[in-house]
Amino acid sequence: MLGALPSGPLQAQAAAPADTCSLTLTARFVGARAVPQVRGTVHQVARPHPVRWIAPGQAITLDQNPERLNVIVDETGRIAVMRCG
């Protein structure tokens, strides 16, 4: 079939984003309470990448830094999402 997209491992590799901010090492903290001890550990694990903590309603700059780990905390004080940028 002409124009068909390849399937299998090549397609999966192309879809996976690059880990430029230690996301694979810090993802285990999603769901944890963002207490000082957890924050310190996230900073240590993400090193040498900068970490930005984002609380609900907090104003942030819109600059993109692929090496920065953004940690989004929910209303209950738990880590909801982590992403590079």
Phi, psi and omega in degrees: 000123180286141176081003180286145177281142178293151177242169178098202187301324181297318180295320180294321179294320181293330183277339183283125178287154179287142177269096184258001187223023182067028181300319181294332180278333185258350184302335181296345181273354177299129182099345180282154175288137184276057178278162183309320180297316179293317178302316179297319179294319178300316178300317180295316182291324182282345183311134012265012184282142177289151180238131176243123179266129183238118179263159179305131177078359181285134175284138178227158175285155182262008179294147179255129176226101184299343180270353180271136174267119175264124180246114183262123182258138181273183183296338181269359180087014179259152176288117183266318186211149171229141177202156177280147177144000000 
